[in-house]
Each structure stands twice: as C-alpha cells, then as structure tokens.
Amino acid sequence: MSANPSAYGKGGSYHAFIGKDASVSLAKMDFKDDYMNPKIMHWRTSLSLSELDQLEYWVGKFSEKYKVVGYIVEDAAG
C-alpha cells in the first residue's frame, strides 16, 4: 500500500479489494459487494466454465506482475 497510496489508499481505484476475495468479481467483471463475499458467492460453486476461464486469465496476469505473498487459508495447496 505504501508503494502506491493513490491506488490502494482510501478512495483509490483498488481500495475496494483490500482484505477481500475478489475472485468472483474478477471472473464476472462486476464488483458488487456480494461478489467479494465468499460466504455468499464462492469461485468454486458460483462460476460458469467461461467465468472460471476468465478467473484463470486474471490469476496468470497478476502472477506475471506481482509476487505471490500468501494464499487464502481454505484454498491453500496441500
């Protein structure tokens, strides 16, 4: 956040994602609050095959640009 507070700080374009699972939102390209709440919609159960493809695209895109520093506990490998 300190590297780019205008993007991640309050009012920034990415601030809505802080502390949330945006998987469903990215797959659907819709950023409703319910889509960022895995108790309401989860990527494993709430996405069509084409949306899962879209999510895979975003995972690859972000993995190229950013270092992975953690995983959501329920989705961690192993």
Buried (B, 14 or more C-beta within 10 A) or exposed (E): EEEEEEEBEEEBEEBEBEEBBBBBBBBBEEBEEEBBBBEEBBBEEBBEEEBBEBBEEBBEEEEEEEEEEEEEEEEEEE
